[in-house]
Amino acid sequence: MTIAPSPVLDHLIEGYRRFCQTGWVPERERWARLREGQQPDVMVIACADSRTDPAMVFDVDPGEMFVVRNVAAMVPPFETSPGHHGVSAALEFAVQVLKVKEIVVMGHGMCGGCRAALTQELHGAEPGEGGFIADWIAMLDEARAPIAATLGTTGRTAERAMEEAGVKVSLANLRTFPCIRRKERDGTLKLRGAFFAISDGVLHLLDEASGVFQPVE
Ligand SMILES: [Zn+2]
């Protein structure tokens, strides 16, 4: 049994070798400390999109940020139905075990998941042929309706509105988790919405009172 070579794997291994030189050796002390456990203060929920790595956007070191990434940075509502609740499990761990102080939901520009939610182009697709995505982003259907009605289903204005609405849906769904609601009320947990605009690299933070995403100066 040999490990089949490929240009993709070569690229990863090259990166790993650079990491060993520039990431591992100079930071040996940090890694030794992290071996004992992690104590991140923040959990970030972001899209799986290859252009919006939260650790890169926030320039954090290993051990500082507990991250969940999925299609469109979605948090499903608190559900006890049968199934494998990956996001809920991660939330439970971050909030109840790690006791993070803040949860940041970070949406992003040019999000394919949000675009598909808007166009509903995968509607009716079979699982494995787009059906899993369609089912996942159906969480955005309610938020989509007024956007589609007023801005249409194509073009950047409608897409941006859908991307920003997605963050608000995830925040609302976070608050359906009793433990999160309780900790937010106690003041031991803060929820934040953020948006990373890929085109200009500008981070925006949601002002929940006005519903407006404001650029970070
Ligand atoms: Zn995305």
Boltz pocket constraint, residues with backbone or C-beta under 6 A from the ligand:
constraints:
  - pocket:
      binder: B
      contacts: [[A, 47], [A, 48], [A, 49], [A, 70], [A, 71], [A, 72], [A, 73], [A, 108], [A, 110], [A, 111], [A, 112], [A, 113], [A, 114]]
      max_distance: 6.0
